[in-house]
Amino acid sequence: MRQKAKVVDPSVKLAYFDLIQRTVSSLNALVYELENEGLHNTELREHYYELAVDCVPLIKKLSEARRYAEGTLSHFR
């Protein structure tokens, strides 16, 4: 037997949508900061190349998380 879809209170849905929007914004800020302070920081790259390159996997994972969050936003729109 199929279960009936639960009715979600619009205020709960709106609060969740707002949370995901803030999450995307925070992920954007983190990626931007890692790119500017890590990858594009000439002084860091000249003296500590390993540290600059070390942020690449973090940027990739954060970008992936951002894509998932943006997918959630498009689902709820």
Secondary structure, DSSP 4 states (H G I P E B T S, - for coil): -PPPPPPPPHHHHHHHHHHHHHHHHHHHHHHHHHIIIIIT-HHHHHH-HHHHHHHHHHHHHHHHHHHHHHHHHHHH-
